[in-house]
Amino acid sequence: MSFFRSRWVEAPAAAVELAGTELPAGFRAAGVAAGIKPEGLDVGVLVSDEDATASAARFTTNARQGAPVLVSRDADLGHLRAIVANSGNSNTANGERGYETALASRDAAAEALGIEASRIGLASTGIIGRELPRDRLVEGVRSAAGALGPGGAAFSEAILTSDSGPKRACLEVTLSGGTVRLAAQAKGAGMIQPRFATMFCFVQTDANLDPDTIELLTGVTVRRSFDRISVDGQLSTSDTVYAIANGASGVRVEPESEDELALGEAMDALLRQLAMEIVSDGEGCERVGRILVRGATEFVEPVARSVANSPLVKTALHGGDPNFGRILQAAGQAMPGVPFVVDLSIEGRQVVSAGAEVALGESDLADLEEAVRGPEVEFELTLPGAGGETEVFFSDLSAAYVEFNSAYST
């Protein structure tokens, strides 16, 4: 099965899929069980063996940020060489001790890997408000650093929490100067909201990029992927994206070149599909919706988010129910004082015109009811005004989600 499974993600023309556990040249990774979680791998280390790396980073915008995010914001984010990640505990709301634990893990990695502490990015995910065992974390970092190898399987598993499985991919991209590899490992299933999620994504390429180029590509592709998804409308304390280019392939990508465009298209598709993997793995999720909104610039974003995060819309999606009244309600609450003259289509079938229901015959209604029972359902909403367009991908809301999250910390 192709990695690019969503109909909303176009596979890049210049790329060939490799095994998802592969890494680009010059990268090594490992994952170990340090006892932070009751079972399974929970500490991962990834490193570039090339000193001349370029990198970019994005973090949560939540005011309540985990200590690893705070420490990493002060790193040399344009020249990172290594990533240290743990799962099972987000190291958030632990005060000074949490901050010191984050520093201890960074310093242990720097010593074990022989690189500057300022060139190491941290990431932690898991429960909030419980102390992260420092000794276990530090020992796990040292153990992982001693087990580094050319594959990313264990690393991609060590970052998981409530995920149903690893989210990873590796592409070979053909450029004018040769082929390069582009790989990524991601995690996330709950506490997912546009402007990031409880999610990680670690991107690696062996292409030779300027810091400004990888910064540009990361910003553009994150905005079209992880910024566009919602499971439960909750903004995490620990969202982290790192992208590292080490040049080990010897293939140079010049700024504003055709090669930059080709690599950017591959990175865009890679991150969008990983984002789709996250939203479709929403705890208990059975369906994914896409709300596409066009109209006045100031309203398209709040309307899209209101629809995507509506429990009523999400439960209707879960039940395969084309209850468009819930979509209209959610849209209307985000555009007060505006005449509600909207058009709405579901799976390409118009159900509302100028704010009023479009009468469907029995056959058309039956077709619509069948269409919304598929794994991906599209809603297209046109508002008054012009100039704006946006999209949000969202999961349904199931009894399984409620059951999981009501017992999460106990």
C-alpha positions in Angstrom: 0.0 0.0 0.0 1.3 3.4 -0.9 2.2 5.8 1.9 0.2 8.5 0.2 -3.2 7.0 1.0 -5.4 10.1 1.4 -7.2 11.5 -1.6 -6.3 15.0 -0.3 -2.6 14.4 -0.7 -1.0 14.2 -4.1 2.1 11.9 -4.3 5.1 13.9 -5.5 6.1 13.2 -9.1 9.9 13.4 -8.4 9.9 10.9 -5.5 10.0 7.2 -5.0 8.9 5.6 -1.7 11.4 3.6 0.3 10.9 1.6 3.4 9.6 3.9 6.1 12.3 2.8 8.5 15.1 4.0 6.2 17.1 7.2 7.0 18.9 9.6 4.7 22.7 9.2 4.4 24.7 10.5 7.4 21.9 10.0 9.9 21.8 7.4 12.7 19.1 6.7 15.3 18.1 4.5 18.1 15.3 3.9 20.6 15.4 2.2 24.0 13.2 1.3 26.9 14.2 3.4 29.9 11.3 2.6 32.2 9.5 6.0 31.8 6.5 4.1 30.4 5.3 0.9 32.0 6.4 -1.0 28.8 7.9 -0.4 25.4 10.5 2.0 24.0 10.4 5.5 25.4 13.7 7.3 24.8 15.0 8.0 21.3 18.1 9.7 19.9 18.7 10.8 16.3 22.0 12.4 15.1 23.5 13.7 12.0 27.2 12.6 11.5 27.8 15.7 9.4 29.0 18.8 11.2 27.8 21.2 8.5 24.1 20.8 9.1 21.3 23.3 8.5 18.0 23.0 10.4 14.7 24.6 11.3 12.2 24.2 14.2 8.7 25.0 15.1 7.1 24.8 18.6 3.7 25.0 20.3 2.1 28.4 20.7 0.5 27.4 24.0 1.5 29.7 26.9 2.0 26.6 29.0 5.1 25.0 27.5 7.0 22.0 28.5 10.6 22.3 29.8 12.0 20.6 26.7 10.4 23.3 24.5 11.7 26.1 26.7 15.3 24.7 26.6 15.2 24.0 22.9 14.0 27.5 22.0 17.5 28.7 23.2 19.3 26.2 21.1 21.2 26.9 17.8 18.0 26.1 15.8 19.6 26.8 12.5 22.4 24.3 13.0 21.0 21.4 15.0 22.7 18.0 14.8 20.8 15.8 17.1 17.4 15.2 18.6 16.6 13.7 22.0 12.9 12.6 22.5 11.1 10.7 25.1 7.5 9.5 25.5 5.4 8.7 28.6 5.9 12.1 30.3 5.8 15.5 28.7 8.0 17.2 31.4 5.4 20.0 31.7 4.4 21.9 34.9 7.3 20.5 36.9 8.9 23.9 37.7 12.6 24.3 38.1 13.2 20.5 38.5 11.6 19.8 35.2 13.8 22.5 33.5 16.9 21.0 35.1 15.9 17.5 33.9 15.6 18.8 30.4 19.1 20.3 30.7 20.5 17.1 32.1 19.1 15.0 29.2 20.6 17.5 26.7 24.0 17.5 28.4 24.1 13.7 28.6 23.5 13.5 24.9 26.1 16.1 24.1 28.7 14.2 26.1 27.8 10.8 24.6 27.6 12.1 21.1 30.6 14.5 21.3 28.7 17.5 20.0 27.8 20.9 21.4 24.8 21.0 23.7 23.5 24.0 21.8 23.1 21.8 18.7 20.7 19.4 20.3 16.9 19.7 20.2 14.7 18.1 22.8 11.1 16.8 22.7 8.9 15.2 25.3 5.4 13.8 25.1 3.0 12.1 27.6 1.2 13.0 30.7 1.3 16.6 32.1 2.2 17.5 35.7 4.0 14.4 36.8 7.7 14.4 37.5 9.8 12.9 34.7 12.3 10.5 36.3 15.6 12.2 35.6 17.9 9.2 36.2 15.9 7.0 33.9 15.8 9.6 31.2 19.5 10.4 31.4 20.4 6.7 31.4 18.1 6.1 28.5 19.8 8.9 26.5 23.2 7.3 27.1 21.9 3.9 26.2 20.3 5.1 23.0 23.5 7.1 22.0 25.4 3.8 22.4 23.0 1.9 20.2 22.8 4.2 17.2 22.4 2.6 13.8 21.4 3.5 10.2 17.7 2.6 10.6 14.9 4.7 12.2 12.5 1.9 13.3 13.2 1.9 17.1 13.5 5.7 17.2 10.0 6.1 15.5 8.5 3.7 18.1 10.2 5.4 21.1 8.2 8.6 20.5 4.7 7.1 20.6 2.0 7.5 23.3 -1.6 6.7 22.4 -0.7 6.2 18.7 -1.9 3.0 17.2 1.4 2.5 15.5 4.5 4.3 14.1 4.0 7.1 11.6 7.1 7.3 9.4 8.2 7.4 5.7 11.3 7.8 3.6 11.4 9.1 0.0 14.1 9.2 -2.6 13.8 12.4 -4.6 15.4 12.9 -8.0 17.0 16.3 -8.5 19.1 17.7 -11.2 22.4 16.9 -9.4 21.4 13.4 -8.3 19.1 11.7 -5.8 18.5 12.7 -2.2 16.6 11.1 0.6 13.9 12.7 2.6 12.6 11.0 5.7 10.3 11.8 8.7 9.0 10.3 11.9 5.9 11.6 13.5 3.6 10.9 16.4 0.2 12.2 17.6 -3.3 11.0 18.2 -5.0 13.2 20.8 -4.8 16.8 22.0 -4.7 17.8 18.4 -5.7 21.3 17.2 -4.7 23.6 14.3 -1.5 25.5 15.2 0.0 22.1 16.1 -1.1 19.2 18.2 0.3 16.8 20.8 2.6 15.9 17.9 6.2 15.5 16.9 7.6 15.5 13.5 11.3 15.0 12.9 12.4 15.5 9.3 15.8 14.6 7.8 17.3 15.0 4.4 20.8 14.4 3.1 20.4 17.3 0.6 22.7 20.3 1.0 20.5 23.2 1.9 21.2 26.7 3.2 19.7 27.5 6.7 17.4 30.0 5.0 16.2 27.4 2.5 15.3 24.7 5.1 13.6 27.4 7.2 11.5 28.5 4.3 10.5 24.9 3.3 9.7 24.0 6.9 7.5 27.0 7.4 5.5 26.6 4.2 5.0 22.8 4.7 4.1 23.0 8.3 1.4 25.6 7.6 -0.1 23.2 5.0 0.0 20.1 7.2 0.2 20.1 11.0 -1.3 23.6 11.2 -4.4 22.2 9.4 -5.5 19.3 11.6 -7.8 18.9 14.6 -8.8 15.9 16.7 -10.2 17.6 19.8 -9.5 21.3 19.5 -6.9 21.2 22.3 -3.5 22.9 21.8 -0.7 20.9 23.3 2.1 22.1 25.6 4.8 20.1 23.7 4.3 20.3 19.9 7.7 20.1 18.2 8.9 20.0 14.6 12.6 19.7 13.7 13.9 19.5 10.1 17.6 18.8 9.6 19.6 18.8 6.3 23.1 17.4 6.5 24.4 17.5 2.9 25.7 13.9 3.0 24.4 13.1 -0.5 26.6 15.8 -2.0 23.7 17.1 -3.9 23.3 20.9 -3.6 19.9 22.5 -3.6 20.2 26.1 -4.7 17.7 28.7 -3.4 14.8 29.5 -5.8 15.8 26.7 -8.1 13.8 23.9 -9.7 15.5 21.5 -7.3 14.2 23.6 -4.4 10.7 23.4 -5.8 10.9 19.6 -6.3 12.3 19.0 -2.8 9.6 21.3 -1.4 6.8 19.4 -3.2 8.1 16.2 -1.8 8.4 17.6 1.7 4.9 19.1 1.4 3.3 15.8 0.4 5.3 13.9 3.1 4.2 16.2 5.9 0.6 16.5 4.7 0.2 12.7 4.6 1.8 12.4 8.1 -0.7 15.0 9.3 -3.5 12.9 7.8 -2.0 9.9 9.6 -2.2 11.8 12.9 -5.8 13.0 12.5 -7.0 9.6 11.3 -5.4 8.0 14.3 -7.4 10.3 16.7 -8.2 8.1 19.6 -11.2 6.0 18.5 -11.4 7.8 15.1 -13.3 6.1 12.3 -13.6 8.9 9.8 -11.8 12.1 8.8 -13.5 15.2 7.5 -12.2 18.1 5.5 -13.9 21.4 5.8 -13.0 23.8 2.9 -14.2 27.4 3.4 -14.2 30.2 0.9 -15.4 33.8 1.4 -14.4 36.9 3.3 -10.8 36.7 4.5 -11.7 37.6 8.1 -14.2 34.7 8.5 -12.9 31.7 6.7 -10.4 30.6 9.4 -12.7 31.0 12.5 -15.6 29.4 10.6 -13.4 26.4 9.5 -12.2 25.9 13.1 -15.7 26.3 14.5 -17.0 23.5 12.2 -13.9 21.2 12.7 -14.1 21.5 16.5 -17.8 21.2 16.9 -18.8 18.1 19.0 -22.1 18.0 17.1 -20.4 18.0 13.7 -17.8 15.5 14.9 -20.4 13.1 16.3 -22.5 13.3 13.1 -19.3 12.5 11.1 -18.8 9.5 13.4 -22.3 8.3 12.7 -22.1 8.8 9.0 -25.0 11.3 9.3 -25.3 14.1 6.7 -26.8 16.5 9.3 -25.9 19.7 7.6 -27.8 21.8 10.2 -25.0 21.2 12.6 -22.5 22.6 10.1 -24.6 25.7 9.6 -24.9 26.2 13.3 -21.2 25.9 13.9 -20.4 28.2 11.0 -23.0 30.8 12.1 -21.6 31.1 15.6 -18.2 32.2 14.2 -19.6 35.0 12.0 -21.9 37.2 14.2 -23.5 40.1 12.5 -23.0 38.8 9.0 -26.0 37.9 6.8 -26.0 34.1 6.7 -26.2 33.6 3.0 -24.0 30.5 2.5 -23.7 27.6 0.2 -22.8 24.1 1.5 -21.9 21.0 -0.4 -21.2 17.6 1.1 -19.1 15.2 -1.0 -19.8 17.3 -4.0 -23.6 17.4 -3.5 -25.1 20.8 -2.8 -27.4 20.7 0.2 -27.7 24.4 1.0 -28.0 27.4 -1.3 -28.0 31.0 -0.1 -28.7 29.7 3.4 -31.7 27.6 2.5 -32.0 23.8 2.2 -31.8 22.3 -1.3 -34.4 19.6 -1.7 -32.9 16.3 -2.6 -34.8 13.4 -4.2 -34.8 10.0 -2.6 -32.0 8.7 -4.9 -29.8 11.7 -4.3 -30.3 11.5 -0.5 -29.5 7.8 -0.5 -26.3 8.5 -2.5 -25.3 11.3 0.0 -26.0 9.0 3.0 -23.7 6.4 1.4 -21.0 8.9 0.7 -20.7 10.2 4.3 -20.1 6.7 5.5 -16.7 6.5 3.8 -13.4 7.0 5.5 -12.9 10.5 4.2 -15.8 13.1 3.9 -15.5 16.5 2.4 -17.6 19.6 3.3 -17.3 22.7 1.1 -18.7 26.0 2.5 -19.0 29.3 0.7 -19.5 32.4 2.8 -20.4 36.0 1.8 -17.4 38.0 0.6 -14.3 37.0 -1.3 -10.5 36.7 -1.0 -10.2 34.0 1.6 -9.9 30.3 1.5 -8.8 27.7 4.1 -9.1 24.1 5.0 -9.1 22.0 8.2 -8.9 18.3 8.5 -10.7 16.8 11.5 -11.5 13.5 13.1 -14.9 12.3 14.3 -15.8 12.0 17.9 -16.5 8.5 19.3 -17.4 6.8 22.5 -13.9 5.3 22.4 -12.3 8.7 22.5 -14.4 9.6 25.7 -13.6 6.3 27.3 -9.8 6.6 26.6 -9.5 10.2 27.8 -11.7 9.8 30.9 -9.3 7.1 32.2 -6.0 8.5 30.7 -4.2 9.4 33.9 -5.4 6.6 36.1 
